[in-house]
Amino acid sequence: MSRHSRRDTTPPSEEQLLERHEIFTGKILRLVVDRVGFPDGSIASRELVFHPGAAAILPTLPDGRILLVSQYRHPALASLWEIPAGKLKPGEDTLACAKRELLEETGYAAAKWEEVMSFYSSPGFTDERITLFRACVLNKVSEPRLGEIESLRVIGLDETRRLVADGTICDAKTILAILTLQLPGR
């Protein structure tokens, strides 16, 4: 199945771009408002955030425990427990980004990498696509990057399930990564 294919047989809505207004361009994202037309003649507007994409890493130890980092997230006004992740640099491959982010955020390097899946973070308003990798055979090679990373935690799968259930882990990419551990063959 291609990355944009649909599972049902409903034809996609054909929205025709009529006009685009650039609202803001920053270091991480670009905000536009599109005016779109439909086959029936109606018109609507779409507020879109363009993002360069990201890589996320599920760092897994031989005993099945995973590494999580705590980072303060201003939009949430809270520190959140998350898997390591970061945005792609211009022209950067997703695996190279994943390796860089794992090392920066945890101080670990991995000898074994597996691409698990790629997904849109919130396709109702952004084109951000995150590629999730599983990193195994971890070796501590340095200290984590100081600043954004508040702490590092090694946590078992049973505890992660409890922390998701009680709302302690509330980051979507992290919840999705934890769920992938329950898939057959994982």
N, C-alpha and C positions, 0 to 999 in steps of 0.2 A: 504494500500500500504506500503510495507516495506521501510525502510529508503534509500535503494539503488535501488529500482525498477525504471524502465523506463516507461514513458507514451506511447512511440511508440512501434512498433513491430520489429524494427531493432535489430538484435542480436548484443550483445556487441562485440567489437573488442577484440580478444583474444591475448593479449600481454603476452608473456612468459618472465619472468625475467631471464636474462642470467648472469648478473653480477651487483654487487652493489659496489660503491665506496663511503665510508664515507668521506665527505669533511670537515664538521665542526659540532661540538656539543657544544651548549651554554646553558645558563640558561633557555632560552625560547624555542629554536627550534633546530632542527637537519637538516642539509642539506646533501643530497646524490645525486649522479648521477647514474641512473640505465641504463644499456644497455638491451634493450628488443628486442625480436624477434617476427615476425608475421608469420601466417600460410603460407604466400607466400614466406617465406625465407628472406624477407628484415629485416633489423636491424635499430633501432633508439635509441637515448638516451633521457632520461627524467630527468630533474632537479627537485627534489622534496624537499619540506620543510615539515617536520613533526612537528606538533604542538600538545600540550596536549589537546586542546579544550578550550572553553570559555563559559561563561554565560553572557547574556546581559539582562538588565532590563528596561522595560517601566514603570516608576513610574507614576501612574495616580492619580490625586486628585479627590475628589467627583464631582467637577464642570467640569471635563474633561481635565483640564490643566495637562501638564506633566512637569517633572523635567528634565533639561538638564545640563550637566557639560561641562565646557570649559577646554580642556587639550592641552598642547603643544605636537605636534606629530612631532618628528624629521624627519621621512621620508617625510612628507608633508611640512616641514619647516614653520609650521603655527600652531596656536591654532585652534582647531576644536570644534564645538558644537556637543556633542554626548550624547546618553543615557549612563547611568552607565554600565560598563562591566569589566570583568577581566578573566584572564586565570585560568583554573582549577589547583589546587594543586594536587600532586600525590595521587590517591585514593579518591579524593573529588567528591562528588555528585554534579550535576549541580545546584540543588536548594540550597544546602548549599553554593556553590560559589556565587550564585545570592544574597542570603541574606547577606553574608559577604561584597560583593562589594557595594550593595546599602547602607549599613551602613557606610562603609569606605568613599565612595565618596560623599554621600549626608548628612549623619547624620540622615537619616530616617530609620525606620523599618516599615515593612508592616504586617498587620494582614491577608491579603488575597493574595494568589499567584495563578497564572494560567500559565501553560506552553502553550505558543502560537504556537511555531514551532521550528524546528531545521533545520539548513541549513549550507552548506559549504560556507565559505567566498570567496574562489577563487579556485575552484577545478582544474583549469588548472595547478597549481603548488604546492598546499598545501592541506593537509588533515584536516586543521583546520575546526572544526565543532562547530558552535555557537548555543546554545539553548537560545531562547528568552522567557522571562517570562514577564507577566504583574503583577505589584505589586499595590495593592489597599489598602485602609484604612491605609493611611500613618500616622505615628506619629514621630515627631522630637524627637530624644532621645539623640543626641550628636552633636558635631560640626564635619563637614567633615574633612577628613584626609588632613593635610597641605602638601604642596609640589607639587605633580603632578596636583592637582585640582586647577585651577585658579579661577573659579567662578561657582556659581550655579544659574540657571535661571528657573523660573516658566513661562511656555509659553502655550498659547491657541492653539487649533488645527488649527484655521484659520491662525494664525501667523506662525505656523510650515510649513504649505503648502506654504506660501509666501517665507519663508526662504529656503525651498527646491527649489522652482522655481527659486529664484534669485542666487542660488549657495552658500548661506551662510552656510546652512547645507549640507555638501557634504560627510559625512561618510555613507557608504552603510548600515551598520546595523541599523543606526538611521533612515535613509530614509525608510528602510523596516519596521521597527517598527511603524513609523508614518503611513505608508500605511495600516498596519494591523488594525488600528483604523477605517478605512473606510470599513472593511469587514462586511458583515451582522452579526448581533448579538454582535457587539462590542460596 
